[in-house]
Amino acid sequence: MGKTLYQKVWDAHTVSTLGDGRTQLFIGTHLIHEVTSPQAFGMIRDLGLKVKYPHRTFATIDHIVPTVNQDAPADPLAADMMTALRENADEFGVTYFDLASGKQGIVHVVGPEQGITQPGSTIACGDSHTATHGAFGAIAFGIGTTQVRDVLATQTMAMEPLKVRRIEVTGKLRPGVYAKDVTLHIIRLLGAKGGIGYAYEYAGELFDEMTMEERMTVCNMAIEGGARCGYVNPDEKTFEFLKGRPYTPTGDEWNAAVENWKSFASDPDAEYDHVVEIDAADIEPTVTWGISPDQGISIDEAIPDPGQARDEVEAKSFQEALDYMKLPGGTPIKGVRVDVAFIGSCTNGRISDFRETAKFLKGHKVAEGVQAIAVPGSQLTAIQCEKEGLDKVFEEAGFEWRAAGCSMCLAMNPDKLVGDQLCASSSNRNFKGRQGSPTGRTVLMSPVMVAAAAVTGSIADAREVFDFDPATAAA
């Protein structure tokens, strides 16, 4: 019987089975940032320990760093965290991509673009969206601060093995439908808790055709569907993306690495705990309407009415979401006024996101009364955008072009909503207060849909706002 990639990677990294039945798992790569690492470093310092394998740990600043005046943050806490990361990296010999390096950015953007993220590896980071790295055929887990401590000190962590669900999407997307719509559709279908206890294997014709950055978008939000991780089997696209990156092998070592990476792909006769089949033609531009990523609908659908809920529990959750979002059930989502438009985050802050959006945004203007900001996911992404003139397209349209960081995705920095502002966002979570204001409202959508909302001043169907070539599939 064949094995899944998840099983192969798990077996290759198993150190031992602990007395309580959990596996002691070796972590090949540890990614850290300024928010969840200071306490972990403090704990190992108090214990008199060192970082076990410093060359396997990579640090950057992203969550709390401002996207304006980065070198001199007004918030003293941000300044302290940035200083602490520098001092900890120096003390423990950890590689640090700081602002001066030209390589700083969101940890889940930096890892792939540096070639640190590689197939067949285990990756851990003190951040929920570590699943992003699964796009490369890695098993990547978000962990808490005490586990960050454990990985720093031992390069291992204790876990129970997961079941594996194969999500197979066949066919092609229609124009105007993007990877963000795919992941929101899957979460809507399976639920925010549907993946608990599972690793998601994304497969099928659609994922075979996707670019690496599109795969990253889908894997990024596996956690929003309750899965602990999500991955795509490595293929030639994976290898081509990684070739020549700073931390990937070269010469004969590259050829050997590729052969090794290929061996981790799921076997044709692998068995899964559950299989879900989806037709890509059924996926429409999708937006959220509530306070959980699974509360999503297609742009042409009406906001759900609690009276149409399946049971009392669902009706109560619908009503809670509608009350918070200040939206009437049973009415169209299209046309709901927006106050802020945000393009960025580890979900949709990569070069392809800005290229695709700029293609449609050019020649349009942000609607009066809408604040629109565009935040590259890394310094290298920003440089590439500026080299191609994409920053000018955004600025001429009325967007603020910011420096790299997590920005308004989670608002642990100055980029925050005010009051009950409603934000059209390309980020990954629409929880209550997620974007900085306890009453701020978030509607998740693809970057091109965010652009459509920005220029119309309301939630809109990008296919109606912009010119889409019906003969061209979505990028």
GUGU-954633 format. One line per field, with one value per residue (C-alpha): x, y, z; residue in three letters. Coordinates in steps of 0.1 Angstrom, whole numbers. Layout:
N
px	c(X ...);
py	c(Y ...);
pz	c(Z ...);
residu	c(ALA ...);
***
This chain:
475
px	c(0 13 18 7 33 22 30 63 75 62 81 113 112 101 126 107 73 67 51 17 16 27 55 87 91 123 117 139 133 122 109 105 93 92 59 60 98 109 93 106 142 137 127 157 180 165 171 207 201 213 195 202 208 210 215 180 163 155 141 124 101 66 37 44 67 50 46 54 85 97 131 115 82 62 50 76 64 71 106 113 102 123 153 147 147 180 196 183 194 229 232 220 235 202 200 180 165 162 152 187 191 168 152 128 91 63 78 56 67 104 108 98 115 148 145 144 111 118 98 98 107 90 86 74 67 49 22 -11 -5 26 6 15 48 29 26 61 54 64 45 43 28 18 29 26 53 61 65 87 109 109 120 147 161 157 148 118 82 56 26 -1 -3 -31 -55 -53 -81 -75 -93 -94 -105 -109 -114 -104 -114 -134 -120 -122 -120 -88 -69 -84 -119 -109 -98 -128 -150 -134 -137 -173 -180 -162 -166 -142 -140 -142 -105 -99 -76 -67 -39 -53 -38 -48 -48 -63 -61 -66 -37 -15 -21 -17 14 34 21 -15 -8 6 -26 -47 -24 -22 -58 -59 -59 -90 -108 -96 -68 -34 -16 -22 0 4 27 59 64 84 68 80 116 117 105 132 161 188 173 199 193 187 215 235 253 253 237 207 201 203 179 154 154 149 121 103 103 81 51 21 20 -7 -21 -20 -51 -68 -90 -114 -117 -136 -142 -149 -156 -137 -166 -187 -164 -175 -158 -164 -166 -173 -203 -198 -172 -157 -139 -165 -193 -188 -210 -205 -207 -241 -257 -277 -265 -279 -311 -312 -347 -332 -306 -305 -310 -312 -274 -267 -295 -279 -244 -259 -276 -245 -226 -252 -255 -217 -214 -245 -258 -294 -300 -316 -301 -274 -238 -231 -234 -225 -205 -168 -146 -112 -96 -65 -43 -15 -8 8 -22 -21 9 31 44 17 -10 2 8 -27 -44 -24 -34 -71 -66 -47 -68 -92 -95 -103 -138 -141 -142 -124 -89 -70 -36 -13 14 40 47 85 112 121 85 84 116 102 69 88 111 80 62 34 37 29 -2 -15 -5 -20 -52 -53 -38 -12 19 34 66 66 48 17 0 -38 -42 -41 -33 -6 9 -4 -25 -59 -96 -114 -148 -171 -153 -159 -127 -126 -95 -73 -61 -72 -93 -126 -129 -144 -118 -92 -82 -76 -109 -132 -161 -143 -157 -138 -149 -124 -119 -93 -70 -87 -121 -106 -96 -131 -145 -119 -129 -166 -168 -188 -185 -186 -181 -147 -159 -185 -161 -131 -126 -120 -111 -135 -110 -84 -85 -78 -42);
py	c(0 34 64 100 128 135 100 100 132 122 89 106 130 107 107 85 76 92 74 92 80 113 114 133 150 165 200 206 244 268 303 330 366 393 385 349 345 369 348 316 329 341 306 289 316 310 273 279 263 273 270 234 240 277 272 258 289 320 352 383 411 414 415 446 465 497 500 537 550 515 525 547 531 554 525 518 481 477 492 469 438 447 453 420 400 416 409 373 366 379 360 327 328 328 342 374 392 427 459 467 433 441 406 415 407 385 353 331 352 354 316 306 335 327 290 281 264 230 198 169 190 198 235 252 288 306 318 303 306 284 260 283 264 232 246 232 197 204 197 230 237 268 265 283 301 271 250 277 272 235 237 263 241 206 210 187 190 165 158 133 122 136 120 130 144 147 177 171 200 191 214 250 283 308 343 365 335 332 310 331 321 285 284 304 280 250 265 274 238 220 244 263 232 206 200 195 165 165 175 186 174 197 178 174 192 227 225 209 240 265 286 282 315 304 272 292 312 281 263 295 293 255 266 286 254 238 217 217 218 217 208 202 175 188 188 205 239 235 228 255 281 270 267 294 307 317 287 259 235 240 219 181 187 204 173 150 173 172 134 133 158 138 107 125 130 109 75 68 40 60 57 87 90 111 124 155 162 196 209 242 254 256 281 318 350 345 370 366 382 372 368 334 325 298 324 331 334 340 377 371 355 371 374 344 350 333 321 299 283 245 245 267 267 279 305 319 321 338 364 371 376 399 419 425 432 454 437 427 390 381 411 412 414 433 470 470 502 498 523 507 485 464 444 425 398 364 352 377 400 384 398 379 395 430 422 408 436 463 449 458 488 508 537 536 557 548 560 592 584 550 546 521 507 482 465 442 410 415 440 419 419 457 461 439 458 491 478 470 502 485 508 538 521 517 552 568 550 564 536 543 522 510 492 454 439 422 455 456 418 417 453 447 479 513 500 497 502 530 525 503 508 480 468 448 428 403 389 356 363 382 377 403 431 414 446 467 482 462 471 470 448 427 411 387 385 382 412 419 420 443 466 465 474 503 519 515 522 490 453 445 418 425 409 437 465 455 441 403 384 354 334 337 316 333 338);
pz	c(0 -10 14 13 14 49 60 43 58 92 91 79 108 136 165 189 202 237 266 260 224 208 183 190 156 143 128 98 96 123 113 140 142 168 185 196 201 229 256 241 240 276 287 272 286 321 317 307 272 238 204 194 157 150 113 111 126 105 119 104 116 103 127 147 123 109 72 74 92 99 113 140 152 174 195 222 224 187 191 221 202 172 195 213 181 170 204 206 170 178 211 198 163 144 109 110 80 94 78 67 50 21 27 55 51 62 74 51 21 31 36 0 -18 0 -8 29 24 7 -2 22 52 85 92 124 132 160 136 126 88 87 66 36 32 24 -11 -16 -4 32 64 81 115 134 170 203 223 245 214 199 231 226 190 198 226 210 173 180 192 204 183 176 139 118 94 58 37 -1 -16 -53 -76 -113 -143 -148 -131 -151 -157 -127 -103 -83 -58 -30 -42 -43 -7 5 -14 2 37 31 19 47 75 98 120 93 91 128 132 95 72 38 6 -22 -55 -89 -122 -108 -83 -110 -131 -103 -99 -67 -54 -60 -42 -13 -11 -8 17 37 47 55 91 86 77 109 94 112 78 41 12 -25 -38 -52 -90 -117 -109 -74 -84 -110 -84 -59 -84 -78 -46 -19 4 -22 -32 -64 -89 -83 -49 -66 -88 -58 -39 -66 -68 -31 -31 -58 -36 -10 -34 -25 -41 -67 -45 -13 9 25 55 35 -1 -13 -50 -63 -98 -105 -126 -95 -79 -82 -69 -32 -3 34 50 86 114 104 71 65 64 27 -3 -40 -51 -67 -36 -9 27 46 66 101 93 66 89 92 129 160 165 130 132 164 148 117 138 159 127 111 143 144 107 107 76 69 62 28 10 -17 -6 -38 -32 5 11 21 39 36 9 19 -4 13 39 38 18 -10 -7 -34 -67 -87 -66 -74 -111 -116 -97 -114 -148 -140 -117 -143 -154 -125 -94 -58 -49 -28 9 6 21 0 10 -8 13 -3 16 16 7 -23 -35 -31 -51 -79 -79 -81 -108 -129 -121 -103 -73 -96 -109 -74 -64 -95 -87 -52 -32 -5 -13 20 31 38 68 81 82 85 83 122 131 157 141 133 103 120 112 131 147 126 93 68 50 18 26 8 41 58 89 95 132 154 160 138 120 151 160 184 161 128 101 76 43 28 -10 -37 -44 -77 -59 -33 -62 -76 -41 -39 -72 -68 -31 -24 -26 -63 -89 -104 -137 -140 -130 -151 -186 -184 -215 -215 -235 -208 -176 -143 -134);
residu	c(MET GLY LYS THR LEU TYR GLN LYS VAL TRP ASP ALA HIS THR VAL SER THR LEU GLY ASP GLY ARG THR GLN LEU PHE ILE GLY THR HIS LEU ILE HIS GLU VAL THR SER PRO GLN ALA PHE GLY MET ILE ARG ASP LEU GLY LEU LYS VAL LYS TYR PRO HIS ARG THR PHE ALA THR ILE ASP HIS ILE VAL PRO THR VAL ASN GLN ASP ALA PRO ALA ASP PRO LEU ALA ALA ASP MET MET THR ALA LEU ARG GLU ASN ALA ASP GLU PHE GLY VAL THR TYR PHE ASP LEU ALA SER GLY LYS GLN GLY ILE VAL HIS VAL VAL GLY PRO GLU GLN GLY ILE THR GLN PRO GLY SER THR ILE ALA CYS GLY ASP SER HIS THR ALA THR HIS GLY ALA PHE GLY ALA ILE ALA PHE GLY ILE GLY THR THR GLN VAL ARG ASP VAL LEU ALA THR GLN THR MET ALA MET GLU PRO LEU LYS VAL ARG ARG ILE GLU VAL THR GLY LYS LEU ARG PRO GLY VAL TYR ALA LYS ASP VAL THR LEU HIS ILE ILE ARG LEU LEU GLY ALA LYS GLY GLY ILE GLY TYR ALA TYR GLU TYR ALA GLY GLU LEU PHE ASP GLU MET THR MET GLU GLU ARG MET THR VAL CYS ASN MET ALA ILE GLU GLY GLY ALA ARG CYS GLY TYR VAL ASN PRO ASP GLU LYS THR PHE GLU PHE LEU LYS GLY ARG PRO TYR THR PRO THR GLY ASP GLU TRP ASN ALA ALA VAL GLU ASN TRP LYS SER PHE ALA SER ASP PRO ASP ALA GLU TYR ASP HIS VAL VAL GLU ILE ASP ALA ALA ASP ILE GLU PRO THR VAL THR TRP GLY ILE SER PRO ASP GLN GLY ILE SER ILE ASP GLU ALA ILE PRO ASP PRO GLY GLN ALA ARG ASP GLU VAL GLU ALA LYS SER PHE GLN GLU ALA LEU ASP TYR MET LYS LEU PRO GLY GLY THR PRO ILE LYS GLY VAL ARG VAL ASP VAL ALA PHE ILE GLY SER CYS THR ASN GLY ARG ILE SER ASP PHE ARG GLU THR ALA LYS PHE LEU LYS GLY HIS LYS VAL ALA GLU GLY VAL GLN ALA ILE ALA VAL PRO GLY SER GLN LEU THR ALA ILE GLN CYS GLU LYS GLU GLY LEU ASP LYS VAL PHE GLU GLU ALA GLY PHE GLU TRP ARG ALA ALA GLY CYS SER MET CYS LEU ALA MET ASN PRO ASP LYS LEU VAL GLY ASP GLN LEU CYS ALA SER SER SER ASN ARG ASN PHE LYS GLY ARG GLN GLY SER PRO THR GLY ARG THR VAL LEU MET SER PRO VAL MET VAL ALA ALA ALA ALA VAL THR GLY SER ILE ALA ASP ALA ARG GLU VAL PHE ASP PHE ASP PRO ALA THR ALA ALA ALA);
***
